[in-house]
Amino acid sequence: MCYIVLAEMPARESESLILRTYPFQEGDLIVSFLARDLGKLRGVAKRARRPKSPFGAGLERLSHVRLSYFQKESRELVTLDSCELIRSSFEFQSDYAAAVALDYVAEVSEQLLAPAEHSERFFRLLLAVLDHFWALRSEGVWSAVLYFTLWSARLSGFLPELKASRSSLELATEILTTPIGALAPRQWTRETAADLRRFLVRRIEEHIERRLITAPLLESL
């Protein structure tokens, strides 16, 4: 007599950053996280919303954790088994500016990252931004947000090489070539932010338009 046993793959353990959580069934959560070795994954954390959750505060957005989980080849969702907290972002909840900035960073990352696509550079970008938050608190929020915005657009392929000569280009180039902790202090104004935003939006639009126009032409050759 032959028995076929369908079992889950052995548990994996990944250094991860929590991106978002969603309520799922009674007491459970769907967790979207960026694993350093495998990219963005989603999994089920059973009983995570109950008072005595086995995951504790480890599933707060942008918490740096070590996740253990099981994965079946036939299922999109992994099953989260345990969570070891390395560093929590919960402390920033009492700082409005920092909390808003972290929400922005987490949401943009969730939208830009492709499922199960390894992205070591994006993972290191998020760690650098979080380190900056921890070092400077509210004083470093907006420089970290700008740094993250430029680099996330660059790593996702939306931002082309910068070639124009203007003040906003100089600022963008400085951010893209300097580690976040080494950036020189700068006086930020609405005009500075608006000028840079217009510049970046236009450059990204031009890049996307060029790709949309040239791709069909190249395919037709």
N, CA, C and O of each residue as an XYZ file, in Angstrom:
884
protein
N       0.853     -1.189      0.000
C       0.000      0.000      0.000
C       0.895      1.248      0.000
O       1.897      1.319      0.712
N       0.512      2.198     -0.797
C       1.332      3.410     -0.954
C       0.566      4.623     -0.430
O      -0.590      4.834     -0.797
N       1.203      5.414      0.421
C       0.599      6.622      0.963
C       1.343      7.839      0.425
O       2.574      7.865      0.413
N       0.607      8.830     -0.011
C       1.206     10.079     -0.470
C       0.953     11.139      0.587
O      -0.197     11.430      0.919
N       2.015     11.713      1.113
C       1.895     12.716      2.166
C       2.221     14.084      1.579
O       3.309     14.308      1.047
N       1.269     14.980      1.685
C       1.481     16.351      1.214
C       1.834     17.209      2.417
O       0.962     17.537      3.222
N       3.064     17.563      2.543
C       3.534     18.330      3.697
C       4.083     19.666      3.263
O       4.493     19.849      2.116
N       4.085     20.596      4.195
C       4.671     21.895      3.911
C       6.178     21.763      3.848
O       6.762     20.887      4.486
N       6.805     22.636      3.077
C       8.256     22.679      3.012
C       8.811     23.053      4.383
O       8.139     23.736      5.156
N      10.030     22.613      4.694
C      10.629     22.969      5.988
C      10.627     24.478      6.198
O      10.627     25.250      5.239
N      10.624     24.879      7.442
C      10.553     26.303      7.763
C      11.767     27.045      7.220
O      12.897     26.566      7.311
N      11.516     28.214      6.656
C      12.578     29.133      6.239
C      12.695     30.213      7.295
O      11.746     30.480      8.033
N      13.841     30.820      7.362
C      14.039     31.945      8.265
C      14.673     33.071      7.469
O      15.707     32.880      6.829
N      14.056     34.244      7.507
C      14.533     35.367      6.714
C      14.565     36.646      7.537
O      13.626     36.941      8.276
N      15.644     37.399      7.405
C      15.665     38.758      7.925
C      14.680     39.558      7.084
O      14.762     39.538      5.855
N      13.747     40.265      7.725
C      12.640     40.872      6.980
C      12.254     42.235      7.543
O      12.580     42.583      8.678
N      11.548     42.993      6.708
C      10.942     44.256      7.118
C       9.451     44.160      6.842
O       9.044     43.809      5.734
N       8.635     44.468      7.842
C       7.185     44.389      7.685
C       6.699     45.606      6.904
O       7.040     46.741      7.238
N       5.900     45.367      5.860
C       5.372     46.470      5.045
C       3.935     46.820      5.433
O       3.644     47.976      5.739
N       3.040     45.841      5.424
C       1.636     46.098      5.756
C       1.008     44.852      6.358
O       1.499     43.740      6.168
N      -0.080     45.052      7.085
C      -0.876     43.926      7.585
C      -2.345     44.186      7.270
O      -2.785     45.334      7.213
N      -3.104     43.096      7.064
C      -4.524     43.176      6.757
C      -5.277     42.170      7.640
O      -4.816     41.041      7.811
N      -6.426     42.564      8.201
C      -7.228     41.593      8.977
C      -7.639     40.418      8.087
O      -7.967     40.597      6.914
N      -7.614     39.222      8.662
C      -7.963     38.023      7.903
C      -8.617     37.020      8.849
O      -8.002     36.559      9.811
N      -9.860     36.698      8.560
C     -10.621     35.770      9.395
C     -10.626     36.257     10.852
O     -10.339     37.422     11.128
N     -10.946     35.373     11.747
C     -11.077     35.794     13.144
C      -9.736     35.701     13.869
O      -9.237     34.611     14.152
N      -9.167     36.869     14.160
C      -7.928     36.907     14.924
C      -6.658     36.767     14.115
O      -5.568     36.858     14.679
N      -6.759     36.547     12.797
C      -5.562     36.357     11.970
C      -5.210     37.633     11.208
O      -6.012     38.563     11.124
N      -4.005     37.659     10.660
C      -3.553     38.778      9.839
C      -2.895     38.253      8.566
O      -2.219     37.224      8.575
N      -3.109     38.986      7.472
C      -2.279     38.813      6.279
C      -1.123     39.800      6.421
O      -1.349     40.989      6.647
N       0.086     39.326      6.293
C       1.270     40.167      6.482
C       2.052     40.256      5.170
O       2.430     39.235      4.595
N       2.289     41.473      4.707
C       3.155     41.699      3.554
C       4.513     42.105      4.096
O       4.612     43.049      4.879
N       5.562     41.401      3.687
C       6.895     41.695      4.223
C       7.960     41.547      3.141
O       7.793     40.805      2.173
N       9.049     42.269      3.333
C      10.178     42.204      2.413
C      11.268     41.345      3.055
O      11.918     41.761      4.015
N      11.456     40.146      2.513
C      12.506     39.251      2.998
C      13.803     39.568      2.271
O      13.814     39.744      1.052
N      14.876     39.640      3.008
C      16.151     40.031      2.408
C      16.599     39.061      1.325
O      17.234     39.472      0.354
N      16.280     37.791      1.476
C      16.762     36.782      0.531
C      15.771     36.438     -0.576
O      16.176     35.914     -1.613
N      14.480     36.721     -0.382
C      13.483     36.281     -1.355
C      12.617     37.404     -1.926
O      11.837     37.157     -2.846
N      12.729     38.621     -1.411
C      11.894     39.708     -1.909
C      10.581     39.821     -1.153
O      10.457     39.323     -0.035
N       9.594     40.480     -1.768
C       8.316     40.714     -1.095
C       7.444     39.458     -1.105
O       7.189     38.867     -2.153
N       6.996     39.070      0.087
C       6.120     37.904      0.242
C       4.905     38.309      1.070
O       4.899     39.345      1.735
N       3.879     37.464      1.012
C       2.716     37.649      1.875
C       2.445     36.344      2.604
O       2.599     35.257      2.047
N       2.035     36.473      3.870
C       1.783     35.274      4.644
C       0.662     35.463      5.651
O       0.229     36.584      5.920
N       0.202     34.353      6.199
C      -0.856     34.367      7.208
C      -0.226     34.214      8.585
O       0.525     33.272      8.840
N      -0.546     35.163      9.476
C      -0.108     35.072     10.872
C      -1.327     34.713     11.715
O      -2.168     35.565     12.001
N      -1.413     33.469     12.102
C      -2.585     32.996     12.850
C      -2.577     33.533     14.284
O      -1.544     33.566     14.953
N      -3.755     33.949     14.728
C      -3.975     34.463     16.082
C      -3.186     35.750     16.367
O      -2.980     36.100     17.529
N      -2.749     36.448     15.323
C      -1.912     37.636     15.519
C      -2.685     38.814     16.102
O      -2.080     39.721     16.673
N      -4.033     38.817     15.967
C      -4.827     39.940     16.491
C      -5.393     39.657     17.878
O      -6.118     40.484     18.432
N      -5.078     38.532     18.424
C      -5.588     38.198     19.753
C      -4.691     38.806     20.831
O      -3.519     39.083     20.576
N      -5.235     39.015     22.037
C      -4.474     39.681     23.108
C      -3.111     39.046     23.382
O      -2.120     39.754     23.561
N      -3.061     37.727     23.416
C      -1.797     37.049     23.684
C      -1.212     36.502     22.379
O      -0.997     35.300     22.223
N      -0.967     37.414     21.463
C      -0.447     37.024     20.156
C       0.966     36.462     20.272
O       1.794     37.015     20.996
N       1.245     35.378     19.573
C       2.606     34.830     19.596
C       3.611     35.718     18.872
O       4.820     35.514     18.984
N       3.103     36.716     18.118
C       3.996     37.591     17.353
C       4.300     38.899     18.072
O       5.189     39.639     17.651
N       3.582     39.193     19.141
C       3.825     40.416     19.901
C       3.740     41.659     19.039
O       2.825     41.794     18.227
N       4.706     42.584     19.213
C       4.732     43.835     18.443
C       5.587     43.708     17.190
O       5.909     44.707     16.548
N       5.951     42.482     16.846
C       6.850     42.284     15.713
C       6.247     42.564     14.361
O       6.981     42.695     13.382
N       4.917     42.660     14.271
C       4.280     42.864     12.969
C       3.868     44.310     12.734
O       3.093     44.581     11.817
N       4.368     45.249     13.542
C       4.138     46.674     13.282
C       4.843     47.058     11.983
O       5.891     46.502     11.653
N       4.270     47.999     11.253
C       4.849     48.347      9.952
C       6.281     48.874     10.108
O       6.592     49.676     10.988
N       7.136     48.375      9.200
C       8.560     48.676      9.135
C       9.346     48.213     10.365
O      10.432     48.724     10.640
N       8.797     47.248     11.098
C       9.603     46.592     12.119
C      10.642     45.718     11.425
O      10.352     45.080     10.413
N      11.838     45.695     11.968
C      12.932     44.877     11.452
C      12.923     43.587     12.254
O      13.140     43.606     13.466
N      12.675     42.472     11.590
C      12.443     41.210     12.307
C      13.165     40.050     11.622
O      13.681     40.177     10.511
N      13.181     38.927     12.315
C      13.609     37.668     11.723
C      12.398     36.742     11.740
O      11.951     36.295     12.796
N      11.877     36.464     10.546
C      10.647     35.680     10.419
C      10.951     34.229     10.094
O      11.831     33.923      9.290
N      10.205     33.346     10.736
C      10.245     31.932     10.402
C       8.885     31.576      9.800
O       7.846     31.938     10.353
N       8.892     30.862      8.660
C       7.626     30.587      7.973
C       7.727     29.312      7.148
O       8.816     28.853      6.804
N       6.559     28.752      6.840
C       6.447     27.569      6.000
C       5.865     27.989      4.653
O       5.058     28.915      4.569
N       6.288     27.296      3.614
C       5.844     27.670      2.268
C       5.475     26.423      1.471
O       6.242     25.463      1.403
N       4.289     26.456      0.872
C       3.858     25.385     -0.023
C       3.960     25.866     -1.461
O       3.616     27.007     -1.767
N       4.422     25.015     -2.321
C       4.606     25.400     -3.722
C       3.288     25.791     -4.382
O       3.270     26.638     -5.276
N       2.209     25.195     -3.959
C       0.922     25.431     -4.621
C       0.168     26.631     -4.047
O      -0.913     26.969     -4.529
N       0.727     27.276     -3.023
C       0.024     28.386     -2.382
C       0.803     29.686     -2.498
O       2.030     29.718     -2.396
N       0.044     30.764     -2.717
C       0.659     32.089     -2.806
C       1.077     32.589     -1.427
O       2.113     33.239     -1.290
N       0.282     32.291     -0.411
C       0.553     32.773      0.943
C       1.403     31.775      1.717
O       1.136     30.573      1.701
N       2.432     32.283      2.397
C       3.203     31.443      3.297
C       2.494     31.424      4.653
O       1.576     32.210      4.884
N       2.910     30.544      5.532
C       2.354     30.472      6.883
C       3.425     30.916      7.877
O       4.439     30.240      8.052
N       3.194     32.051      8.520
C       4.165     32.574      9.470
C       4.148     31.726     10.741
O       3.089     31.414     11.286
N       5.336     31.364     11.195
C       5.452     30.492     12.360
C       5.890     31.266     13.604
O       5.303     31.104     14.674
N       6.907     32.096     13.468
C       7.394     32.866     14.611
C       8.072     34.138     14.129
O       8.395     34.276     12.949
N       8.280     35.053     15.045
C       8.817     36.374     14.699
C       9.755     36.835     15.814
O       9.339     36.991     16.961
N      11.008     37.048     15.469
C      11.984     37.563     16.429
C      12.243     39.035     16.108
O      12.722     39.361     15.022
N      11.929     39.910     17.040
C      12.053     41.349     16.806
C      13.519     41.776     16.906
O      14.181     41.528     17.913
N      14.015     42.421     15.846
C      15.363     42.985     15.853
C      15.306     44.455     16.256
O      16.069     44.907     17.109
N      14.380     45.201     15.623
C      14.193     46.604     15.988
C      12.784     47.030     15.601
O      12.321     46.747     14.496
N      12.115     47.704     16.510
C      10.727     48.108     16.284
C      10.645     49.584     15.909
O      11.462     50.398     16.342
N       9.640     49.912     15.093
C       9.377     51.318     14.748
C       8.202     51.867     15.556
O       7.746     52.986     15.319
N       7.712     51.069     16.516
C       6.536     51.465     17.293
C       6.771     52.775     18.042
O       5.838     53.551     18.249
N       8.002     53.017     18.444
C       8.332     54.214     19.213
C       8.016     55.501     18.456
O       7.780     56.541     19.071
N       8.012     55.434     17.124
C       7.756     56.626     16.316
C       6.276     56.987     16.253
O       5.926     58.041     15.721
N       5.397     56.135     16.786
C       3.966     56.409     16.730
C       3.602     57.699     17.467
O       2.629     58.365     17.113
N       4.373     58.047     18.478
C       4.078     59.273     19.236
C       4.587     60.535     18.557
O       4.292     61.641     19.010
N       5.345     60.387     17.478
C       5.865     61.529     16.713
C       5.088     61.597     15.409
O       5.274     60.754     14.530
N       4.214     62.599     15.274
C       3.301     62.646     14.122
C       4.049     62.674     12.796
O       3.721     61.916     11.883
N       5.056     63.546     12.683
C       5.783     63.667     11.415
C       6.471     62.355     11.057
O       6.416     61.911      9.910
N       7.114     61.742     12.038
C       7.810     60.484     11.775
C       6.826     59.367     11.421
O       7.106     58.553     10.541
N       5.680     59.324     12.098
C       4.677     58.297     11.814
C       4.136     58.434     10.395
O       3.971     57.439      9.690
N       3.861     59.668      9.979
C       3.374     59.898      8.604
C       4.440     59.498      7.589
O       4.139     58.866      6.576
N       5.689     59.873      7.868
C       6.779     59.543      6.951
C       6.957     58.032      6.829
O       7.172     57.525      5.729
N       6.871     57.316      7.931
C       7.013     55.864      7.888
C       5.854     55.208      7.139
O       6.053     54.235      6.412
N       4.648     55.738      7.315
C       3.501     55.235      6.549
C       3.753     55.406      5.051
O       3.468     54.512      4.254
N       4.288     56.562      4.687
C       4.585     56.844      3.273
C       5.629     55.860      2.737
O       5.450     55.285      1.664
N       6.707     55.671      3.479
C       7.778     54.767      3.051
C       7.251     53.341      2.899
O       7.564     52.664      1.920
N       6.454     52.887      3.861
C       5.917     51.527      3.808
C       4.961     51.346      2.634
O       5.010     50.328      1.943
N       4.088     52.334      2.404
C       3.094     52.218      1.325
C       3.757     52.255     -0.048
O       3.403     51.471     -0.929
N       4.709     53.152     -0.235
C       5.414     53.220     -1.521
C       6.161     51.910     -1.779
O       6.143     51.394     -2.897
N       6.810     51.376     -0.756
C       7.530     50.110     -0.913
C       6.571     48.983     -1.291
O       6.872     48.166     -2.162
N       5.417     48.949     -0.630
C       4.415     47.924     -0.920
C       3.972     47.983     -2.376
O       3.785     46.945     -3.010
N       3.800     49.194     -2.910
C       3.308     49.347     -4.273
C       4.391     49.111     -5.328
O       4.092     48.607     -6.410
N       5.630     49.463     -5.032
C       6.687     49.381     -6.036
C       7.318     47.995     -6.146
O       7.730     47.587     -7.232
N       7.395     47.277     -5.042
C       8.104     46.001     -5.050
C       7.274     44.894     -5.708
O       6.096     44.717     -5.399
N       7.901     44.170     -6.604
C       7.231     43.044     -7.261
C       7.263     41.823     -6.342
O       8.232     41.635     -5.607
N       6.217     40.990     -6.373
C       6.189     39.802     -5.505
C       7.347     38.844     -5.788
O       7.673     38.566     -6.942
N       7.953     38.352     -4.724
C       8.982     37.304     -4.798
C      10.129     37.646     -5.747
O      10.686     36.760     -6.395
N      10.477     38.907     -5.827
C      11.603     39.335     -6.662
C      12.697     39.877     -5.751
O      12.519     40.906     -5.100
N      13.820     39.186     -5.709
C      14.905     39.537     -4.799
C      15.357     40.978     -5.029
O      15.593     41.382     -6.168
N      15.478     41.753     -3.950
C      15.865     43.156     -4.061
C      16.699     43.559     -2.850
O      16.224     44.249     -1.948
N      17.940     43.119     -2.851
C      18.861     43.422     -1.760
C      19.089     44.930     -1.628
O      19.190     45.443     -0.514
N      19.170     45.637     -2.749
C      19.437     47.077     -2.697
C      18.258     47.829     -2.084
O      18.459     48.783     -1.332
N      17.027     47.410     -2.396
C      15.858     48.062     -1.808
C      15.810     47.772     -0.307
O      15.454     48.644      0.485
N      16.164     46.567      0.074
C      16.190     46.221      1.496
C      17.193     47.110      2.229
O      16.897     47.626      3.306
N      18.386     47.290      1.643
C      19.402     48.129      2.278
C      18.983     49.593      2.292
O      19.330     50.328      3.216
N      18.241     50.020      1.277
C      17.708     51.390      1.264
C      16.785     51.609      2.453
O      16.903     52.616      3.151
N      15.869     50.677      2.689
C      14.944     50.817      3.816
C      15.691     50.823      5.153
O      15.354     51.597      6.049
N      16.695     49.967      5.285
C      17.475     49.958      6.533
C      18.191     51.291      6.736
O      18.251     51.793      7.859
N      18.737     51.872      5.659
C      19.436     53.155      5.769
C      18.475     54.263      6.186
O      18.823     55.112      7.007
N      17.267     54.257      5.624
C      16.266     55.266      5.978
C      15.860     55.115      7.445
O      15.746     56.106      8.166
N      15.644     53.878      7.883
C      15.271     53.651      9.281
C      16.402     54.053     10.229
O      16.147     54.620     11.292
N      17.643     53.763      9.850
C      18.786     54.181     10.665
C      18.806     55.698     10.817
O      19.092     56.218     11.895
N      18.500     56.407      9.725
C      18.483     57.861      9.743
C      17.381     58.368     10.672
O      17.583     59.332     11.411
N      16.229     57.726     10.633
C      15.133     58.090     11.528
C      15.567     57.926     12.989
O      15.320     58.798     13.822
N      16.213     56.799     13.285
C      16.622     56.535     14.650
C      17.675     57.535     15.121
O      17.673     57.943     16.282
N      18.568     57.925     14.224
C      19.660     58.812     14.619
C      19.199     60.250     14.838
O      19.654     60.912     15.771
N      18.293     60.740     13.980
C      17.929     62.156     14.011
C      16.495     62.426     14.435
O      16.124     63.579     14.652
N      15.670     61.364     14.557
C      14.272     61.549     14.950
C      13.572     62.541     14.013
O      13.747     62.460     12.798
N      12.790     63.466     14.555
C      11.999     64.377     13.723
C      12.861     65.250     12.823
O      12.445     65.620     11.725
N      14.072     65.580     13.290
C      14.938     66.449     12.505
C      15.353     65.806     11.184
O      15.674     66.509     10.226
N      15.347     64.480     11.128
C      15.797     63.814      9.914
C      14.691     63.268      9.046
O      14.961     62.569      8.069
N      13.441     63.572      9.380
C      12.317     62.951      8.678
C      12.285     63.296      7.199
O      12.260     62.398      6.357
N      12.286     64.574      6.872
C      12.020     64.948      5.481
C      13.224     64.725      4.577
O      13.054     64.433      3.393
N      14.429     64.853      5.103
C      15.593     64.505      4.283
C      15.582     63.001      3.989
O      15.961     62.580      2.896
N      15.147     62.187      4.969
C      15.057     60.742      4.752
C      13.965     60.404      3.736
O      14.141     59.509      2.910
N      12.838     61.118      3.797
C      11.746     60.889      2.844
C      12.196     61.221      1.428
O      11.918     60.464      0.498
N      12.886     62.342      1.256
C      13.368     62.729     -0.066
C      14.387     61.721     -0.585
O      14.339     61.322     -1.748
N      15.301     61.317      0.278
C      16.312     60.331     -0.085
C      15.641     59.027     -0.528
O      16.008     58.448     -1.551
N      14.658     58.573      0.250
C      13.940     57.345     -0.090
C      13.191     57.483     -1.404
O      13.214     56.569     -2.228
N      12.526     58.618     -1.610
C      11.736     58.828     -2.831
C      12.607     58.748     -4.078
O      12.250     58.078     -5.046
N      13.739     59.425     -4.056
C      14.634     59.394     -5.206
C      15.163     57.990     -5.476
O      15.134     57.509     -6.609
N      15.650     57.336     -4.413
C      16.250     56.035     -4.608
C      15.225     54.958     -4.947
O      15.524     54.066     -5.741
N      14.033     55.014     -4.373
C      13.026     54.003     -4.702
C      12.595     54.137     -6.163
O      12.369     53.137     -6.843
N      12.481     55.390     -6.644
C      12.154     55.592     -8.060
C      13.285     55.086     -8.952
O      13.039     54.492    -10.001
N      14.524     55.324     -8.528
C      15.677     54.881     -9.313
C      15.759     53.353     -9.346
O      15.944     52.767    -10.413
N      15.625     52.712     -8.197
C      15.744     51.259     -8.138
C      14.599     50.548     -8.847
O      14.743     49.406     -9.284
N      13.453     51.234     -8.959
C      12.289     50.630     -9.629
C      12.290     50.883    -11.130
O      11.403     50.409    -11.840
N      13.272     51.621    -11.613
C      13.405     51.840    -13.047
C      12.614     53.006    -13.604
O      12.503     53.141    -14.823
N      12.052     53.868    -12.734
C      11.261     54.996    -13.201
C      12.092     56.257    -13.410
O      11.667     57.171    -14.117
N      13.263     56.311    -12.804
C      14.063     57.529    -12.875
C      15.274     57.281    -13.747
O      16.123     56.463    -13.395
N      15.381     57.970    -14.886
C      16.514     57.774    -15.801
C      17.748     58.514    -15.306
O      17.732     59.123    -14.236
N      18.815     58.454    -16.093
C      19.998     59.231    -15.769
C      19.644     60.718    -15.809
O      18.896     61.159    -16.682
N      20.182     61.483    -14.865
C      19.889     62.906    -14.768
C      20.963     63.689    -15.517
O      22.146     63.581    -15.194
N      20.556     64.482    -16.521
C      21.541     65.144    -17.375
C      21.382     66.657    -17.442
O      22.298     67.352    -17.882
N      20.243     67.174    -17.016
C      20.053     68.625    -17.094
C      20.923     69.326    -16.057
O      21.368     68.690    -15.101
N      21.176     70.629    -16.225
C      21.965     71.381    -15.243
C      21.063     72.431    -14.612
O      20.715     73.421    -15.256
N      20.688     72.226    -13.380
C      19.837     73.145    -12.652
C      19.945     72.792    -11.173
O      20.461     71.732    -10.819
N      19.464     73.668    -10.324
C      19.637     73.462     -8.890
C      18.981     72.186     -8.403
O      19.542     71.482     -7.564
N      17.784     71.875     -8.924
C      17.099     70.665     -8.490
C      17.850     69.418     -8.928
O      17.843     68.410     -8.221
N      18.504     69.478    -10.101
C      19.315     68.356    -10.558
C      20.509     68.160     -9.637
O      20.854     67.033     -9.283
N      21.134     69.261     -9.254
C      22.293     69.162     -8.363
C      21.900     68.496     -7.048
O      22.632     67.662     -6.515
N      20.729     68.879     -6.535
C      20.257     68.283     -5.285
C      19.978     66.796     -5.481
O      20.379     65.972     -4.659
N      19.293     66.456     -6.566
C      18.985     65.048     -6.830
C      20.261     64.236     -6.996
O      20.369     63.130     -6.466
N      21.223     64.777     -7.726
C      22.487     64.073     -7.940
C      23.232     63.871     -6.626
O      23.800     62.807     -6.379
N      23.223     64.908     -5.784
C      23.883     64.792     -4.479
C      23.268     63.661     -3.662
O      23.984     62.880     -3.036
N      21.949     63.577     -3.672
C      21.268     62.550     -2.887
C      21.561     61.157     -3.432
O      21.700     60.202     -2.668
N      21.654     61.045     -4.748
C      21.870     59.738     -5.361
C      23.327     59.280     -5.303
O      23.618     58.121     -5.598
N      24.242     60.167     -4.929
C      25.657     59.798     -4.895
C      26.266     59.885     -3.498
O      27.457     59.622     -3.329
N      25.462     60.251     -2.491
C      25.966     60.428     -1.131
C      25.185     59.551     -0.153
O      23.955     59.544     -0.183
N      25.881     58.813      0.713
C      25.157     58.046      1.747
C      24.284     58.974      2.582
O      24.649     60.125      2.826
N      23.146     58.480      3.014
C      22.180     59.337      3.691
C      22.769     60.003      4.937
O      22.450     61.154      5.236
N      23.624     59.283      5.660
C      24.200     59.856      6.867
C      25.234     60.934      6.611
O      25.602     61.668      7.527
N      25.713     61.039      5.362
C      26.752     62.016      5.029
C      26.205     63.241      4.307
O      26.980     64.119      3.929
N      24.900     63.323      4.107
C      24.315     64.476      3.428
C      24.510     65.736      4.268
O      24.339     65.719      5.487
N      24.871     66.826      3.599
C      25.073     68.093      4.301
C      23.739     68.663      4.749
O      22.742     68.504      4.045
N      23.691     69.333      5.918
C      22.451     69.980      6.361
C      21.969     70.981      5.308
O      22.775     71.642      4.653
N      20.679     71.081      5.158
C      20.119     71.958      4.119
C      18.849     72.621      4.640
O      18.057     72.004      5.354
N      18.670     73.876      4.275
C      17.462     74.596      4.658
C      16.364     74.281      3.654
O      16.461     74.648      2.483
N      15.303     73.589      4.124
C      14.227     73.199      3.230
C      13.121     74.246      3.236
O      12.740     74.748      4.294
N      12.607     74.573      2.058
C      11.490     75.496      1.923
C      10.455     74.856      1.015
O      10.723     73.849      0.360
N       9.258     75.456      0.981
C       8.228     74.947      0.069
C       8.683     75.070     -1.376
O       8.413     74.196     -2.200
N       9.378     76.169     -1.675
C       9.837     76.394     -3.047
C      10.849     75.325     -3.461
O      10.802     74.821     -4.584
N      11.765     74.981     -2.548
C      12.761     73.948     -2.846
C      12.082     72.612     -3.131
O      12.393     71.934     -4.110
N      11.155     72.252     -2.259
C      10.456     70.974     -2.422
C       9.622     70.955     -3.702
O       9.624     69.966     -4.434
N       8.911     72.049     -3.969
C       8.051     72.107     -5.153
C       8.885     72.042     -6.435
O       8.508     71.366     -7.393
N      10.020     72.748     -6.449
C      10.880     72.754     -7.631
C      11.413     71.357     -7.907
O      11.410     70.891     -9.047
N      11.870     70.695     -6.851
C      12.406     69.344     -7.023
C      11.310     68.378     -7.439
O      11.532     67.516     -8.289
N      10.131     68.515     -6.849
C       9.026     67.620     -7.199
C       8.656     67.774     -8.667
O       8.474     66.776     -9.364
N       8.539     69.026     -9.155
C       8.200     69.241    -10.570
C       9.258     68.644    -11.489
O       8.949     68.027    -12.508
N      10.512     68.844    -11.101
C      11.613     68.326    -11.906
C      11.562     66.802    -11.998
O      11.676     66.232    -13.084
N      11.392     66.151    -10.853
C      11.372     64.694    -10.831
C      10.171     64.119    -11.568
O      10.297     63.162    -12.332
N       9.006     64.713    -11.330
C       7.798     64.230    -11.996
C       7.963     64.309    -13.506
O       7.607     63.375    -14.224
N       8.506     65.430    -13.989
C       8.667     65.582    -15.432
C       9.676     64.589    -15.995
O       9.462     64.007    -17.058
N      10.787     64.401    -15.267
C      11.794     63.458    -15.732
C      11.234     62.029    -15.768
O      11.497     61.282    -16.709
N      10.476     61.661    -14.759
C       9.879     60.323    -14.733
C       8.853     60.180    -15.855
O       8.806     59.151    -16.528
N       8.031     61.215    -16.056
C       7.039     61.168    -17.141
C       7.726     61.024    -18.489
O       7.288     60.240    -19.331
N       8.805     61.781    -18.697
C       9.525     61.691    -19.970
C      10.081     60.286    -20.175
O      10.032     59.739    -21.277
N      10.609     59.711    -19.096
C      11.179     58.373    -19.184
C      10.106     57.352    -19.537
O      10.309     56.508    -20.410
N       8.954     57.429    -18.851
C       7.863     56.489    -19.112
C       7.307     56.675    -20.522
O       7.045     55.701    -21.227
N       7.127     57.946    -20.932
C       6.620     58.212    -22.276
C       7.567     57.659    -23.329
O       7.137     57.087    -24.331
N       8.869     57.838    -23.087
C       9.854     57.356    -24.049
C       9.799     55.840    -24.146
O       9.903     55.281    -25.237
N       9.638     55.179    -23.017
C       9.556     53.721    -23.032
C       8.288     53.258    -23.741
O       8.316     52.294    -24.506
N       7.168     53.953    -23.483
C       5.910     53.554    -24.105
C       5.936     53.764    -25.614
O       5.330     53.004    -26.368
N       6.646     54.806    -26.045
C       6.701     55.112    -27.482
C       7.685     54.209    -28.200
O       7.380     53.683    -29.270
N       8.887     54.019    -27.611
C       9.931     53.296    -28.325
C       9.747     51.794    -28.317
O      10.135     51.116    -29.268
N       9.153     51.258    -27.243
C       9.024     49.792    -27.182
C       8.248     49.211    -28.351
O       8.723     48.256    -28.965
N       7.040     49.758    -28.701
C       6.312     49.220    -29.850
C       7.091     49.387    -31.155
O       7.020     48.526    -32.032
N       7.838     50.496    -31.290
C       8.625     50.700    -32.511
C       9.709     49.647    -32.647
O       9.934     49.110    -33.732
N      10.382     49.352    -31.534
C      11.446     48.342    -31.578
C      10.861     46.968    -31.860
O      11.472     46.169    -32.569
N       9.682     46.685    -31.312
C       9.079     45.373    -31.542
C       8.643     45.187    -32.985
O       8.582     44.063    -33.483
N       8.338     46.298    -33.659
C       7.854     46.206    -35.039
C       8.994     46.081    -36.059
O       8.740     45.792    -37.228
N      10.242     46.293    -35.634
C      11.374     46.234    -36.570
C      11.681     44.797    -36.973
O      12.602     44.558    -37.755
